[in-house]
Amino acid sequence: MARGLNKVMIIGHLGADPEVRYMPNGTGVTHLRVATTASWKDRQTGEKQERTEWHRVSLFQKLGEIAAQYLRKGSLVYIEGSLRTSKWQDPNGADRYSTDIIGNEMRMLDKKGGEGGGGFEESDHGQSMGSKQSKPEMMPATADEAFDDEIPF
């Protein structure tokens, strides 16, 4: 019997520098605001349309420390994790809800030393429940690609 699946994968740019907070037990939590943008061509007008979604991401312990140290506003990042909805009360006593991504894997996709923007030089900083995951090796799709020294990106 299936129990369900709660998995999120996003690639986007940070809208602000990471924010680090500490829980009462001393555990660090790094909060990120990540924007993902979808674009399409309107069928009726032919104009390019765009929609940006903002995601709240929380990273814990070592993964959060790495994010706080290396990421900045505009950084391109891959985040993998799960959704968690929290209930809280506003100053007027009304119940409020917020849904965050609890990240358990992160890859920085910017060029090394770059501030935001292009490139896909990957730095793997994935963690799964406190243990470092190994990065799967990328195998070429064909034998010809295995010997291609010219990489287009």
Secondary structure as UniProt FT lines:
FT   STRAND          8..14
FT   STRAND          19..22
FT   TURN            24..25
FT   STRAND          28..41
FT   TURN            43..45
FT   STRAND          48..60
FT   HELIX           61..70
FT   TURN            73..74
FT   STRAND          76..89
FT   TURN            91..92
FT   STRAND          95..108
FT   TURN            112..113
FT   STRAND          123..124
FT   STRAND          127..128
FT   TURN            129..130
FT   STRAND          131..132
FT   HELIX           143..146
//
